[in-house]
């Protein structure tokens, strides 16, 4: 781990990283579904409180 690098080696490595292709993000539908919150999953009393709070914020 005691290797010494000169500045040109470091700059070449940085340029190589910057010029490499970006990684593609994989869209997993199961992950996206888990993040979605459906109104049917929220109790009605909680929905009512949220709606009242939103009305108070708008006023």
N, C-alpha and C positions, 0 to 999 in steps of 0.2 A: 504494500500500500504506500510505500515511500517512493513512488514514481514521480519524476519531475517532468512537467510539460512546459513547453515554451508557449509564448503568446499566440503564435501562428497556429499551433496545434489546437489550442482552445478555441480560437476564432473559427477555424475550419469545422470543428465539431458543432459549434453554435450555428454556423451557416447550414450545415448538413441537417440539423434538427429543424431549423426554420424553413428549409426547402422541402422537407419531407411531406408526404401527403397527410392531411389530417385524418384522424380516426373517425370512422363513421359511427354515429350513435345508432344503436339498435332499438327500434321502437317495439317494445314488448306489450302487446295488448293486455296481458294479465296485470302488468304493473300499472298501466294507465287506468284500467278499470278500478283497481283498488284505491286509486287516488280520488276518484270521483265520489262525491257524496250526493246521494239521491235524497230528495225530499221524503220519500217513503221510509227512509232509514232514520229520520229525525222525528222524535215525538212531537205531536201537534202542539203541546204546550210550549215546547222550546221554539218551534216555528213562530208561534204567536209572539213570544218575547223578542225574537229577532226582528220581526216586522215592526213591533212597537219601537224598538231601539233605532231602527233605520228611519222611521218617521221622525223621531226626536232629533236625529242627527241632521236631517234635511231642513228642519225648522229652525 
